[in-house]
Amino acid sequence: MNVKNYNLVHVLSYQEYRTPLVRVQLFEQAAIQQSIKGEDSPRVVEVWIVVPFRVYWDSYFNSYLKDLRITFPSLPIRILGGADRLANFPQTQLMFYFRKSLGQSPVIFHFRGDDLISQFLKIKSNYPQDRFVADIRGLWPAEFLLNKNKVVFNEKELLTDPSAALLVSQMNQNLNYADGLSTVSAELGRVIKKLSGFEKNSWTVPCAIPENSISTNTSKNSSDQLLIGYLGGTAPYQHLPDLVLPFMDCLIRLNSQVKLRFITHQPDELRKIISRFAWEEEKFEIFSVDQKLVQNYLKDVDLGLLIRKRNLVNQVAQPVKVGEYLAAGVPVLAQTDLSGLSISDHPGILEKEFEGNPMEKIAEEILSWLSTTSRNQRSLLAVESAKKLTWEQMISRHRYHYHQILNQN
């Protein structure tokens, strides 16, 4: 069998559509897949969103959908609604109707996560050449525990918790139906394969960025101010109160020119955490902006922070914010080995070992680097790194593996 013609459908669950990063990591990826033509390109690219039937009348969802269709006018976005009380009717019927419209060429169903795969199994009874890819972007069972303030450091510890073990079992059942596995880091792929015994085609595609999002202006302002940035939320794995903010406090105390910029979708929660440090109001600023405007608020930042503690969640992560910082021309300071990327390939990433070392000493080293490396030079290093993380490059990796699994018996 040598399948060349195929279609690509990205599948998104209702629970994730509000996640700010879905726009970049799914819709922009799909639009770029659609735009890049070649022998290995799909005939048609679509996005299907699986939702409860009640969402058809949800004003927020309809506004969100309208915005997506304006932003990506040539990308078909289909809604599969179903009512729980009616065995998800008419979701299955819509699924088959939409699938029929794609013709007899096989379809790669690229699922964001693994939880919807079992709902699509019926399609293979009519279209046995279709293939399912599970795109797993984090170790959800470990994140579930971390959100309950239970930290685990390896797979064995994860399985000792009954709730997490149940989530792992559900993930493994879903992966039984997958033909391919894509993960955002090699370490995440290793852990998932160890937990599930998955032996089929697997590959790594880090959280990528559109090529047109990379800053073309590497000139930074020439003021003496040092703007230190934080992009993200207040989840426990971000380690704001015990790592990020204390480090920022060291920087402020060591250099009066340091100012802090926070870009977050949780401004109220963040302000409560910051209040413990009693910083003067002029020392920091908090912005909550639409995802597509984030770069506008990053471009003046001198250094972005990604400081986290070692645990199973962070060891397998490859945070989207790394690419966002770099694309804006902002170098990133990360805890050693926790950026999910090789620093030898990405010179815009600095690593420091925060665990077990005096924080003030690290702050002094960083301030010295900032004072001896010009803003333009730092920005060029970041942009050089960002160019290795574009969807335009990563999509070829997906396509190679799509063809691999399409041509397996």
C-alpha positions in Angstrom: 0.0 0.0 0.0 1.3 3.4 -1.0 -1.2 6.1 0.1 -0.4 9.6 -1.1 -3.7 11.4 -1.1 -5.2 12.1 2.3 -7.2 14.6 4.3 -6.3 16.1 7.7 -8.8 16.8 10.5 -7.7 18.4 13.7 -10.1 17.4 16.5 -10.7 19.7 19.6 -12.8 19.0 22.7 -15.2 21.6 24.2 -13.2 21.6 27.4 -10.1 23.0 25.7 -11.5 25.5 23.2 -11.3 28.3 25.8 -7.6 27.6 26.4 -5.8 30.7 25.1 -3.0 28.8 23.5 -5.3 26.6 21.4 -5.4 29.4 18.8 -1.7 29.1 18.2 -1.2 25.4 18.8 -4.2 24.2 16.8 -5.9 26.7 14.6 -2.7 28.5 13.4 -1.1 25.1 12.9 -4.1 23.9 10.8 -4.1 27.1 8.7 -0.4 26.7 8.0 -0.9 23.1 7.1 -3.5 24.3 4.7 -1.2 26.9 3.1 1.9 24.8 2.6 1.5 22.8 -0.6 3.6 19.8 -1.7 3.6 16.2 -2.6 3.1 15.2 1.1 0.4 17.8 1.8 -3.2 16.9 2.7 -5.9 17.5 0.1 -8.2 19.2 2.7 -7.5 20.5 6.2 -10.4 21.0 8.7 -11.0 21.5 12.4 -13.8 19.7 14.2 -14.9 20.9 17.6 -16.8 18.4 19.7 -19.3 20.2 22.0 -22.4 19.6 24.2 -25.5 20.5 22.3 -26.3 23.4 24.6 -23.2 25.3 23.3 -25.1 26.1 20.1 -26.9 28.8 22.1 -23.9 29.9 24.1 -23.1 33.6 23.2 -19.4 33.3 24.3 -18.8 30.2 22.1 -20.6 31.8 19.1 -18.5 35.0 19.5 -15.3 32.9 19.8 -16.3 30.9 16.7 -17.1 34.0 14.7 -13.7 35.5 15.6 -12.0 32.3 14.5 -13.8 32.2 11.1 -12.8 35.9 10.5 -9.2 35.2 11.4 -9.0 31.9 9.4 -11.5 32.5 6.6 -10.4 29.6 4.4 -10.2 27.0 7.2 -13.4 24.9 7.6 -14.4 24.7 11.2 -17.2 22.2 11.9 -19.1 21.8 15.2 -20.2 18.4 16.3 -22.9 18.9 19.0 -24.6 16.1 21.0 -27.0 15.9 23.9 -25.9 13.7 26.8 -29.4 12.7 27.6 -29.9 11.5 24.0 -26.8 9.4 23.9 -24.9 12.4 22.3 -27.4 12.5 19.4 -26.9 13.9 16.8 -23.1 13.9 17.3 -22.4 10.5 15.6 -24.7 11.4 12.7 -22.8 14.7 12.2 -19.5 12.9 12.4 -20.4 10.5 9.6 -22.0 13.3 7.5 -18.8 15.4 7.7 -16.6 12.4 7.1 -18.6 11.4 4.0 -18.1 14.9 2.6 -14.3 14.3 2.5 -14.7 11.4 0.0 -12.8 8.1 -0.1 -9.3 9.3 0.5 -8.2 8.4 4.0 -8.3 10.9 6.8 -5.7 11.6 9.5 -7.7 12.5 12.6 -5.2 14.5 14.7 -6.7 14.7 18.2 -5.6 17.4 20.7 -5.3 15.0 23.6 -6.5 11.4 23.8 -9.9 11.7 25.4 -12.0 11.9 22.2 -10.5 9.0 20.3 -12.9 6.3 21.5 -15.9 8.5 20.4 -14.6 8.3 16.8 -14.0 4.6 16.6 -17.2 4.0 14.6 -15.7 5.9 11.7 -13.2 3.1 11.1 -15.9 0.6 10.5 -16.8 2.5 7.4 -13.4 4.0 6.6 -10.8 1.4 7.7 -7.9 3.4 6.1 -8.5 6.4 8.4 -5.8 6.9 11.1 -5.9 8.4 14.5 -3.1 10.5 16.0 -3.0 11.4 19.7 -1.3 14.7 20.2 -0.5 14.8 23.9 0.9 18.0 25.3 1.2 17.3 29.0 1.0 14.5 31.6 -2.5 15.2 32.8 -2.6 12.6 35.6 0.5 14.3 37.2 -1.0 17.8 36.6 -4.2 16.6 38.3 -2.2 15.7 41.5 -0.1 18.9 41.4 -3.3 21.0 41.3 -4.1 19.2 44.5 -0.7 20.1 46.0 0.6 16.5 45.6 4.0 16.4 43.9 5.3 13.3 42.2 8.7 12.8 40.6 8.4 9.6 38.6 6.0 7.2 37.0 6.1 4.8 39.9 5.0 7.5 42.4 2.3 8.6 40.0 0.7 5.1 39.9 0.6 4.8 43.7 -2.2 7.4 43.8 -5.6 5.8 43.0 -7.0 8.9 41.3 -4.0 9.4 39.1 -3.7 5.6 38.4 -7.3 5.7 37.1 -6.5 8.7 34.8 -3.5 6.8 33.5 -5.6 3.7 32.8 -8.1 5.9 30.9 -5.3 7.4 28.9 -3.9 4.0 28.1 -7.2 2.7 26.9 -7.6 5.6 24.6 -4.0 5.1 23.2 -4.9 1.5 22.3 -7.0 3.0 19.5 -4.4 5.5 18.3 -2.2 4.8 15.3 0.4 7.4 16.1 1.5 9.5 19.1 2.8 13.0 18.9 4.3 14.6 22.1 5.8 18.1 22.8 9.0 16.7 24.3 11.0 13.5 24.0 10.8 13.0 27.7 7.0 13.2 27.6 7.0 10.6 24.9 9.2 8.3 26.9 7.0 8.6 30.0 3.8 8.0 28.1 5.2 5.0 26.3 6.5 3.5 29.6 3.1 4.0 31.2 1.0 2.7 28.3 3.3 0.3 26.5 2.6 2.2 23.3 4.8 0.7 20.5 3.4 2.3 17.4 4.7 5.3 15.4 5.6 8.2 17.7 7.4 11.5 17.3 8.1 14.8 19.0 7.0 18.2 17.8 7.7 21.0 20.3 5.2 23.9 20.9 5.8 25.9 17.8 5.1 29.4 16.5 4.0 30.8 13.2 7.0 32.2 11.2 5.2 35.5 10.7 5.1 36.0 14.5 8.9 36.3 14.8 10.0 39.8 15.4 11.8 41.5 12.5 12.9 44.4 14.7 15.7 43.4 17.0 16.4 47.0 18.2 15.5 47.5 21.8 15.2 50.8 23.6 18.5 52.2 24.9 17.3 53.2 28.4 19.0 52.0 31.6 15.8 50.3 32.7 15.9 46.5 32.8 12.5 45.0 32.1 12.1 41.4 33.5 9.0 39.6 32.1 6.7 36.8 33.2 4.2 35.3 30.8 1.7 32.8 32.2 -0.8 31.9 34.9 -0.8 31.1 38.6 -1.0 27.3 38.5 1.1 25.5 41.1 3.6 24.2 38.6 4.5 27.8 37.7 6.1 28.2 41.1 5.4 31.9 41.4 5.3 32.4 45.2 8.3 30.1 46.0 10.6 30.6 43.0 9.7 33.2 40.3 8.7 36.1 42.6 11.5 35.6 45.2 14.0 35.7 42.3 12.4 38.9 40.9 12.7 40.3 44.5 16.4 39.6 44.4 16.8 41.4 41.1 14.9 44.5 42.4 17.0 44.7 45.5 20.3 44.3 43.6 19.5 46.8 40.8 17.3 49.8 41.1 16.8 49.9 37.3 14.9 46.6 37.4 11.1 46.7 36.6 8.8 43.8 36.3 6.1 43.1 33.6 3.5 40.4 34.1 1.3 39.2 31.2 -1.3 36.9 32.5 -4.9 35.7 32.0 -5.3 35.6 35.8 -4.5 39.2 36.8 -6.6 39.2 40.1 -5.0 36.0 41.4 -1.5 37.2 40.4 -2.0 40.5 42.2 -2.9 38.7 45.4 0.3 36.6 45.3 2.4 39.7 44.5 1.0 41.6 47.5 3.1 39.5 49.8 6.2 41.2 48.5 5.1 44.8 49.2 6.7 46.1 46.1 6.2 49.7 45.2 3.6 50.1 42.5 6.0 51.7 40.0 8.2 48.6 40.2 5.7 46.3 38.4 2.9 46.2 35.9 0.3 43.6 35.1 -1.4 43.1 31.7 -4.2 40.8 30.7 -4.4 40.8 26.9 -5.8 38.7 24.0 -3.4 36.0 22.9 -2.8 37.6 19.6 -1.6 40.8 21.3 0.9 39.1 23.7 3.9 39.9 21.5 3.2 43.6 21.6 3.7 43.5 25.4 6.7 41.2 25.2 8.8 43.1 22.7 10.3 45.6 25.2 11.2 42.9 27.8 14.9 42.3 28.4 14.6 38.8 29.8 11.7 36.3 30.2 11.5 33.9 33.2 10.7 30.2 33.1 11.8 29.1 36.6 10.3 25.9 37.8 11.1 23.1 40.2 11.9 19.6 39.2 8.9 17.3 39.3 7.2 14.9 36.9 5.0 17.6 35.4 7.8 20.0 34.6 10.3 17.3 33.6 8.1 16.3 30.6 6.9 19.8 29.7 7.8 22.0 26.7 6.1 25.3 27.5 4.6 27.3 24.7 5.8 30.5 26.4 9.4 29.6 25.5 8.6 30.1 21.8 6.6 33.2 22.5 9.4 34.9 24.4 12.0 34.0 21.7 9.7 35.1 18.8 9.5 38.6 20.5 13.3 38.8 20.6 13.3 38.0 24.4 15.9 35.6 25.8 14.6 33.1 28.3 16.1 32.2 31.7 15.0 28.7 32.6 15.8 26.1 35.3 18.4 23.7 34.0 16.9 21.0 31.7 13.3 22.2 32.1 12.7 24.3 29.0 12.1 21.1 27.0 14.6 22.3 24.4 18.4 21.9 23.8 20.3 25.1 24.8 23.0 24.1 22.3 20.5 24.5 19.5 18.7 27.5 21.0 21.3 30.1 22.2 18.5 32.4 23.3 17.8 30.1 26.3 19.9 30.6 29.5 19.8 27.9 32.1 20.6 28.1 35.8 20.4 25.5 38.5 18.0 27.1 41.1 17.6 24.2 43.3 20.2 24.0 46.0 22.0 27.3 44.9 21.7 30.7 46.5 19.2 32.7 44.6 21.0 36.0 45.1 24.1 34.6 43.5 22.1 33.6 40.4 20.5 37.1 40.3 24.0 38.7 40.4 25.1 36.5 37.5 22.1 37.3 35.4 22.4 41.0 36.1 26.0 40.8 35.0 25.1 39.0 31.8 22.4 41.7 31.1 24.9 44.5 31.6 27.7 43.0 29.5 25.5 41.7 26.6 23.9 44.4 24.4 20.1 44.5 24.0 20.5 44.0 20.2 22.8 41.0 20.7 20.4 39.4 23.2 17.5 39.9 20.8 19.4 38.4 17.9 20.1 35.3 19.9 16.4 34.9 20.8 15.3 35.4 17.2 17.8 32.9 15.9 16.4 30.4 18.4 12.8 31.2 17.5 13.4 30.4 13.8 14.0 26.8 14.7 10.6 26.5 16.3 8.3 27.5 13.5 5.2 25.6 12.4 6.5 25.9 8.8 9.4 23.6 9.9 7.5 21.4 12.3 4.7 20.5 9.9 7.1 18.6 7.7 7.8 16.4 10.7 4.0 15.7 11.2 3.6 15.0 7.5 6.4 12.5 7.4 4.8 10.5 10.2 1.3 10.8 8.7 2.5 9.1 5.6 4.3 6.4 7.7 1.1 5.5 9.5 -1.1 5.7 6.4 1.1 3.2 4.7 1.1 0.7 7.6 -1.1 -2.4 7.3 
